[in-house]
Amino acid sequence: MGNNFLQWILTLCMFYTVSGEGCSLILKPSRVVVGFGEPVSVSCEATRPVRVLGWESAISAAHTQQDLSVQWKVDSLIDWIEEPICYGVFFTAPRQCEEKLNLVLYKTPDSVSIRPANHTGPMVEGKEYQLLCEVQNIAPVQYLTLRWYRGQTEVYNHSFSDLTSSSPVQVSSILVITPTKAENGAQYRCVAVLELGPEGPQPPPTVTSEPLNASVYFPPTFLSPEPEVLDYIVGDEITLNCTATGNPAPVYSWQSSHPIQERMEDEAALTSSSLLPGTYTCTASNALEKKSKQFIVKAKTKGV
């Protein structure tokens, strides 16, 4: 029985081969998930007497004419197009059978990174922006899910199940956001998850990007923008509080028909015991907008 006999058997298999139900071949395990460069071993067993039992494989073929099982084994799997097939030539019908191994060779990404896609610098509240997540050298991409997070909250996920490449590829995902001032300082992250099924590593392999800190510009906002009326007793100390939130931080200026001490003109709060009755206008401004608020100071007599 030499190589010529085996070649004849394999040629015969090409013309009449049964697979699946009734094939009398069992792969153990039937699905294998293996990391790039890791070892792998699978047994093929025949459930009835067999003339020749073997594996067709690009890198590790094997056969037997004596046993009811034969092993396919690789010390370090690095072939992205490997598709091992177990074949059997039997004494009774169906005489030729084959089972293809469900083999998943995977590789975690070299890097996962996140950056603005269509702008530089801070974002402005209420405008639309795109964030880009890029994943380098991942396989198989059809098992990949990219999960977008703002803080600890998942805001979007992107799967690639429609792609079919078995070798490493580069992919990307875009998150469209319209930031609010509440999101100033928020951290965005992109997490690549390889969901390889129950035969794969548990929990699934994940690689997370460095966080992107969102800087959101928004105009000055007063806690209470309506004019304030204050009763003032001459000689007592009074404070006009014009504090506003904003990014960039607002700068302040005061106007009145009465003189104001110069050192107080750029303060958020105006505190004095020598203010005269009248209207004082505070302006809070930043790169986006100016907002003004009025304080109406009325004189009040002690004891009244």
Backbone torsions as a table, in degrees:
resi	resn	phi	psi	omega
1	MET	NA	85.3	-177.0
2	GLY	-101.7	-158.5	-179.4
3	ASN	-64.6	-31.2	-179.8
4	ASN	-63.0	-39.3	178.6
5	PHE	-63.9	-45.2	179.9
6	LEU	-62.4	-39.4	178.4
7	GLN	-63.1	-38.5	178.6
8	TRP	-65.6	-41.0	179.7
9	ILE	-62.9	-45.9	-178.5
10	LEU	-65.0	-37.5	177.5
11	THR	-64.1	-41.1	178.5
12	LEU	-62.4	-39.0	-179.2
13	CYS	-61.1	-31.7	-176.2
14	MET	-67.1	-25.2	-175.3
15	PHE	-92.3	-27.3	-177.5
16	TYR	-147.5	96.0	-176.9
17	THR	-132.8	134.4	177.0
18	VAL	-106.7	142.9	174.1
19	SER	-135.6	163.0	177.7
20	GLY	78.3	-135.8	-174.7
21	GLU	-57.5	131.5	177.4
22	GLY	80.1	10.3	-175.0
23	CYS	-82.0	-19.2	178.3
24	SER	68.6	17.7	176.0
25	LEU	-118.4	134.2	179.8
26	ILE	-124.8	125.7	176.9
27	LEU	-96.4	132.8	179.2
28	LYS	-127.5	110.2	-7.0
29	PRO	-77.2	163.9	-177.6
30	SER	-83.0	-22.0	175.8
31	ARG	-131.6	130.9	-176.8
32	VAL	-124.6	130.6	174.3
33	VAL	-115.7	120.9	-174.5
34	VAL	-136.0	138.7	178.1
35	GLY	-76.0	150.7	-179.2
36	PHE	-56.6	126.5	179.2
37	GLY	86.7	-1.9	-179.4
38	GLU	-90.5	160.6	178.2
39	PRO	-77.2	157.6	177.4
40	VAL	-148.2	145.1	179.5
41	SER	-147.6	129.1	-179.3
42	VAL	-135.5	138.6	179.6
43	SER	-103.8	138.4	174.6
44	CYS	-113.8	123.2	-176.0
45	GLU	-118.7	138.3	175.2
46	ALA	-97.6	137.3	-177.6
47	THR	-96.5	5.4	174.6
48	ARG	-148.8	164.8	-177.1
49	PRO	-53.8	137.8	-173.3
50	VAL	-131.5	142.7	179.5
51	ARG	-80.0	-49.4	177.1
52	VAL	-138.9	135.0	177.5
53	LEU	-129.3	130.8	-176.1
54	GLY	-162.0	176.9	177.6
55	TRP	-118.2	132.4	167.3
56	GLU	-98.2	126.6	-176.7
57	SER	-157.2	146.0	-178.3
58	ALA	-67.0	-28.6	-172.7
59	ILE	-123.5	-10.7	-176.2
60	SER	-155.1	74.0	178.6
61	ALA	-78.5	153.2	178.5
62	ALA	-155.8	152.1	175.6
63	HIS	-154.4	163.1	176.4
64	THR	-146.7	149.5	175.1
65	GLN	-118.8	5.0	-178.9
66	GLN	-114.4	-36.3	-168.8
67	ASP	-100.9	165.5	175.9
68	LEU	-94.8	8.4	176.5
69	SER	-146.9	151.1	177.4
70	VAL	-145.4	144.0	-173.2
71	GLN	-108.4	137.6	169.7
72	TRP	-103.8	125.8	-172.6
73	LYS	-141.5	134.6	176.6
74	VAL	-134.1	131.8	-178.7
75	ASP	-74.4	-33.0	-179.5
76	SER	-149.7	103.9	-173.8
77	LEU	-84.7	117.6	-178.6
78	ILE	-134.6	11.0	-178.2
79	ASP	-98.5	112.4	-174.1
80	TRP	-73.2	-17.2	-178.0
81	ILE	-109.4	17.8	179.9
82	GLU	-66.6	128.0	177.2
83	GLU	-136.0	79.3	-176.7
84	PRO	-64.8	138.3	178.1
85	ILE	-127.4	128.6	173.4
86	CYS	-92.0	132.6	179.7
87	TYR	-124.9	152.2	176.5
88	GLY	-138.8	137.5	173.7
89	VAL	-114.0	117.6	-169.3
90	PHE	-107.5	166.3	178.9
91	PHE	-81.1	-24.2	-178.5
92	THR	-125.2	163.4	-177.6
93	ALA	-69.5	147.7	-10.8
94	PRO	-69.9	132.8	-169.8
95	ARG	-79.2	-25.8	178.9
96	GLN	-123.0	131.0	179.8
97	CYS	-137.7	154.6	172.6
98	GLU	-149.6	150.1	175.1
99	GLU	-132.8	125.4	178.0
100	LYS	-88.4	132.2	179.8
101	LEU	-74.0	131.9	173.1
102	ASN	-81.4	95.0	-173.8
103	LEU	-112.0	126.8	176.7
104	VAL	-118.7	111.5	174.8
105	LEU	-98.7	122.5	-174.5
106	TYR	-122.7	160.5	176.5
107	LYS	-145.5	128.3	175.8
108	THR	-72.4	155.1	-174.2
109	PRO	-68.0	149.9	173.7
110	ASP	-66.4	-35.3	-179.9
111	SER	-159.0	152.4	171.2
112	VAL	-130.3	121.7	-175.5
113	SER	-132.2	155.5	-178.1
114	ILE	-134.2	139.2	-179.7
115	ARG	-158.5	161.2	173.0
116	PRO	-63.3	140.4	-177.0
117	ALA	-93.0	-31.6	-170.3
118	ASN	-135.8	22.9	177.8
119	HIS	-160.4	166.4	172.2
120	THR	-127.9	155.7	177.6
121	GLY	77.6	-167.8	-176.7
122	PRO	-65.2	155.6	173.5
123	MET	-94.4	159.3	179.4
124	VAL	-110.5	132.9	-179.7
125	GLU	-50.7	133.6	174.7
126	GLY	87.5	-9.5	177.2
127	LYS	-95.3	155.3	-177.4
128	GLU	-91.5	136.4	179.9
129	TYR	-135.7	162.7	177.1
130	GLN	-122.1	133.7	171.8
131	LEU	-108.6	139.9	-175.4
132	LEU	-114.7	129.0	173.9
133	CYS	-111.0	126.5	-179.0
134	GLU	-118.1	134.5	-178.3
135	VAL	-120.4	124.7	-175.3
136	GLN	-105.6	127.4	170.3
137	ASN	56.8	72.2	177.5
138	ILE	-125.2	146.3	179.3
139	ALA	-156.0	148.3	-14.6
140	PRO	-77.5	136.3	-171.0
141	VAL	-65.9	-23.5	-177.8
142	GLN	-69.4	-11.9	176.8
143	TYR	-98.4	4.6	-175.0
144	LEU	-89.3	137.2	167.2
145	THR	-126.1	128.8	174.9
146	LEU	-98.7	122.0	-178.9
147	ARG	-109.9	125.0	179.4
148	TRP	-96.6	134.6	179.0
149	TYR	-126.3	140.4	164.5
150	ARG	-112.4	110.8	-169.7
151	GLY	64.3	-125.2	179.0
152	GLN	-99.5	3.6	-175.0
153	THR	-99.2	126.5	174.6
154	GLU	-75.0	126.2	-176.1
155	VAL	-111.5	-12.8	-178.6
156	TYR	-170.9	147.4	169.7
157	ASN	-138.6	149.3	-172.5
158	HIS	-131.1	117.7	177.7
159	SER	-103.1	160.4	-176.2
160	PHE	-124.9	32.5	-174.7
161	SER	-66.0	-15.8	179.8
162	ASP	-82.7	-9.6	177.9
163	LEU	-89.4	157.5	-173.1
164	THR	-129.9	5.7	-176.7
165	SER	-66.3	134.4	177.4
166	SER	-93.8	-21.8	-179.3
167	SER	-93.5	164.4	-174.8
168	PRO	-61.5	140.1	179.7
169	VAL	-137.4	169.6	172.2
170	GLN	-107.9	132.1	177.7
171	VAL	-134.1	166.8	-179.7
172	SER	-146.2	164.8	178.8
173	SER	-143.3	145.7	179.2
174	ILE	-116.5	132.0	174.1
175	LEU	-108.7	124.1	177.9
176	VAL	-96.0	125.8	-178.6
177	ILE	-130.2	151.4	170.6
178	THR	-125.0	90.7	-168.8
179	PRO	-69.9	149.9	171.3
180	THR	-109.3	169.2	179.9
181	LYS	-63.9	-25.0	178.5
182	ALA	-65.6	-20.0	-178.2
183	GLU	-92.7	2.5	174.7
184	ASN	-61.7	125.3	-178.0
185	GLY	88.4	-2.9	179.1
186	ALA	-67.8	150.9	178.2
187	GLN	-106.4	126.7	174.5
188	TYR	-102.9	137.9	177.3
189	ARG	-134.8	153.0	175.2
190	CYS	-121.8	127.8	-176.7
191	VAL	-119.0	121.4	176.3
192	ALA	-90.7	122.4	-178.0
193	VAL	-120.5	123.9	175.4
194	LEU	-97.1	102.5	-177.4
195	GLU	-94.8	93.8	-168.5
196	LEU	-96.5	7.2	178.6
197	GLY	88.2	177.5	-175.0
198	PRO	-62.5	-24.0	179.0
199	GLU	-80.4	-13.3	-178.6
200	GLY	-86.3	179.0	179.9
201	PRO	-60.6	143.2	175.9
202	GLN	-125.5	127.2	-3.5
203	PRO	-69.3	165.0	-177.9
204	PRO	-58.4	145.6	177.5
205	PRO	-59.9	134.9	179.0
206	THR	-133.6	146.1	173.4
207	VAL	-132.4	128.7	-174.2
208	THR	-111.8	139.1	177.8
209	SER	-72.0	162.6	166.3
210	GLU	-64.8	147.3	-178.3
211	PRO	-70.5	148.3	172.1
212	LEU	-105.8	116.5	-179.7
213	ASN	-85.2	120.7	-177.7
214	ALA	-82.8	125.7	171.5
215	SER	-107.7	113.7	-175.3
216	VAL	-113.1	119.1	175.4
217	TYR	-81.5	137.4	175.0
218	PHE	-147.6	150.5	-174.2
219	PRO	-70.1	162.9	178.9
220	PRO	-59.4	140.0	178.3
221	THR	-133.8	124.5	176.0
222	PHE	-84.6	145.2	176.2
223	LEU	-61.5	-39.2	177.3
224	SER	-136.8	99.2	-172.0
225	PRO	-78.1	-14.4	-177.0
226	GLU	-68.2	153.8	176.6
227	PRO	-58.2	142.9	177.9
228	GLU	-108.8	136.5	176.2
229	VAL	-107.7	124.4	-177.6
230	LEU	-123.2	132.3	172.8
231	ASP	-85.5	134.0	-172.6
232	TYR	-131.0	125.9	175.0
233	ILE	-94.6	121.8	-176.9
234	VAL	-54.7	131.8	179.8
235	GLY	97.7	-22.9	175.8
236	ASP	-82.7	157.6	178.2
237	GLU	-82.5	139.2	179.2
238	ILE	-134.4	146.7	179.8
239	THR	-124.0	128.7	172.6
240	LEU	-105.3	110.4	-173.2
241	ASN	-100.8	113.2	-175.4
242	CYS	-109.6	17.9	-173.3
243	THR	-58.4	132.9	178.2
244	ALA	-130.0	151.7	172.4
245	THR	-94.4	148.8	178.8
246	GLY	178.8	158.9	175.2
247	ASN	-139.4	117.7	1.9
248	PRO	-62.0	161.1	-179.0
249	ALA	-56.3	132.9	-177.7
250	PRO	-65.2	151.4	167.5
251	VAL	-108.6	152.2	-169.6
252	TYR	-119.7	150.3	170.7
253	SER	-145.8	151.0	-178.5
254	TRP	-121.4	143.4	174.1
255	GLN	-132.3	142.8	176.8
256	SER	-161.6	160.1	175.5
257	SER	-74.1	-11.0	177.3
258	HIS	-103.6	150.5	177.5
259	PRO	-63.4	143.0	175.9
260	ILE	-122.7	137.6	179.1
261	GLN	-56.0	136.3	-174.8
262	GLU	-58.2	-38.4	-175.9
263	ARG	-68.0	-15.4	-179.8
264	MET	-95.3	-9.3	-171.7
265	GLU	-67.0	-24.8	-178.0
266	ASP	-110.9	21.8	179.7
267	GLU	-98.2	151.4	177.3
268	ALA	-72.2	-30.9	179.9
269	ALA	-120.4	134.9	179.7
270	LEU	-107.3	112.5	-178.1
271	THR	-117.8	127.9	-177.2
272	SER	-160.4	155.6	172.9
273	SER	-111.3	11.6	-176.9
274	SER	-131.3	25.4	178.4
275	LEU	-74.1	146.9	175.8
276	LEU	-98.1	149.0	176.6
277	PRO	-56.2	145.9	-179.7
278	GLY	151.2	-167.7	-178.3
279	THR	-107.1	130.5	178.6
280	TYR	-118.9	128.6	-178.5
281	THR	-112.6	125.1	177.3
282	CYS	-105.4	136.5	175.8
283	THR	-119.6	123.5	174.5
284	ALA	-106.8	127.7	-176.1
285	SER	-139.0	148.9	169.3
286	ASN	-141.8	-167.1	-172.9
287	ALA	-62.9	-18.9	-175.4
288	LEU	-95.3	-39.1	-169.3
289	GLU	-164.2	162.8	171.5
290	LYS	-114.7	138.1	176.1
291	LYS	-129.3	140.9	-179.2
292	SER	-122.9	153.1	178.4
293	LYS	-142.7	142.1	-178.8
294	GLN	-106.7	143.3	172.6
295	PHE	-120.5	123.8	179.6
296	ILE	-105.6	111.6	-177.1
297	VAL	-98.0	122.3	179.6
298	LYS	-112.9	139.2	178.2
299	ALA	-74.8	139.8	179.3
300	LYS	-132.7	135.0	180.0
301	THR	-86.1	139.9	179.6
302	LYS	-58.3	136.6	176.4
303	GLY	84.5	-1.4	-179.6
304	VAL	-104.1	NA	NA
